[in-house]
Each structure stands twice: as structure tokens, then as C-alpha cells.
Amino acid sequence: MARDILTEELERELKPALLRGWRRRCPSCGQGPLFSSYLKVRDECAVCHEHMSHHRADDGPAYLTILIVGHLMAPLLLWTFFEFEPDPLVVATIFTIGCVALSLYLLPRLKGAIVALQWAKRMHGFGGRTA
């Protein structure tokens, strides 16, 4: 019985944490901003004071962004080029802008989700509150 209570206390729900991270909010409270700038994770949440300096997102968000953008834009590029046969320079311009815009949109959201995953699974020092 005591072990079940301890386990429940230690578990953090993954889905709400991932959604909060995707929204670029603190995975613990969902209120405070996760980032202090475009991709700089705050050392501590301004609302609940959860320490976020433990994160180790590294190249994960960039890899996922490239994976998603490539899998969305490459088939769309081929379909557009063969279906409508536009000028190659027009296609290159439009898809370059689309790839950059989609990458800039996805990158901070995926980084927030990865930090939230690490928080929920207690990885890299996210063991408990230190407030």
C-alpha cells in the first residue's frame, strides 16, 4: 500500500506534460513560459519555480523538425511540380519559404515537447521539486 502511494507520487502524467511543452509552457504547471527567448529554456519556471536547467534536448528537436518538414514538403513538392508543371524557380522559391516557415514554427514546439518528456520521465536530474 505504501509502495503504491509512493509510486503515484513519483509518476508524472506524460500526455499533459507533452501538450504543455508543445504550447511552450512549463510542463509542471502549464502556466509559466518555458522559453526566455526563441529556443533558450528558462532555468526556472516563473510561476511554480520548477527547475528546467536539467534538460538535455541537444539535437533532438532539430532532427525531428527536419524529419517532419522533409516528409511533408518532399511529396508535396513532387506532386506540385508534376501536376501543375510550374517554372522551377517559382517552385523553389515557394517551397523554400514554406520549408523555412514550417521549420521555424515546429522547432520551439518540438523542443518544448522534448523538455516536457524529460521532465515527465524524470530524466537528467528532473527528479523532484527544488523550490
Salt bridges, closest charged atoms under 4 A:
GLU44 OE2 - HIS49 ND1 3.06
GLU44 OE1 - HIS51 NE2 3.48
GLU50 OE1 - ARG129 NE 3.91
